[in-house]
Every structure is written in C-alpha cells, then in structure tokens.
C-alpha cells in the first residue's frame, strides 16, 4: 500500500553530493568500502526520516520464493493503520560498482513483485562505462517504470574522457518520463579524501583559477 507523499528525490541526491566528504573515503579504500559506506549513509538517512531501514533485505513471497532482493530498503511502520505489518515499502535502493552489472541493477529495481512489495521510490547508484551508456539505461528505466510506477532517482558514475574526472549524473523519473537532471563531479581533496561538488560549482572554481 503506497501511502506516503513523494520524497523530493533530487534533494536526496543533493544531500548525497554535499555530504560525500563525510563518508571519509580515501584513495586506499577498496571499492567494497565505497559501497558499504554509501549504503550505510542512506540507511542512516532513512532512520532519521522515521522509516525502518534494512541492509541486504529480502522479503518472502509465499513460502519459498523471495519477492524482491534489495541492497537497502526503507519500510513505513504505522501502528494506527496496521499493528502487524509494514504499511509501505517506501524505498528500494541498489548500489553497484561493476559497470558490467548495470542491466542487473535495473532488473532488481523493477522486478515484478507481489502486492505490497512495489516500492514508492527507487534509487539506483550505478557505475557505467560512458555517457552513451547512460542514455541506453535511461530508456530501459522509462520502459520498466512505465509499469512499476515508482518515483525514481538514477545516479550514474563514469569517467569523463576529456577532463579525466568522475562525473556523477542524476536523473529523476515519474512513470515513464525524466523530470529533472543534475550533474556533479567526484574528485579527491588535498588530503586525499573523495568529495563531490555540483557541475556549476566546479566550473565557477575553474574561472577563479
């Protein structure tokens, strides 16, 4: 049962960008540490917003089959409406560093699910090979969300071949359409820790040099 009003997903992305330095990820960290810290960040965010957060969540559909496997989930609990069950799957998040698994990420976010397992919001954070691949994946997201009808935030991370800097491109979707786009960059600070800033802020700094 979808009960919550739509979360401002682009604001969620803005918080992800502005708080990235607080994850304390530095050059010697393994890729698995990046995945762990980012998932933990969203888990804490869900808790602070009043949801019940789970990492590596899987909800059983029937006696043997898993309806939906999730890297992280937010569930809505409200005993005024139901004293035994969560009333809403508020968010399903997937985070994947391997570009070869980009299609798997989309499949997980939009898998056919039993009643009660349709997420109100989905967030996918996916490393990809190029900006061209982003366009291909967005077409698939539009198609799949035309059926699922979630509010969607897709975050794609790839290296800009011209400037040799990591781009972080965010797209929000409603039904089968893109509603907003923002771009940020990820790079190491002077101490060697990874931080993000928005495209317009990065360009403004360049003009000041």
Buried (B, 14 or more C-beta within 10 A) or exposed (E): BBEBEEBEBBEBBBBBBBEBBEBEBEEEBEEEBBBBBBBBBBBEBBEEBEBEBBBEBEBEBEEEEBBBBBBBBBBBBEEEEEEEEBBBBBBBBBBBBEBEBBEEBBEBBBBEBEEBBBBBBBBBBBBBEBBEBBEEBBEBBBEBBEEBEBBBBBBBBBBEEEEEEBBBBBBBBBBEEBEEEBBBBBEEEEEEBBBBBBBEEBEEEEEEE
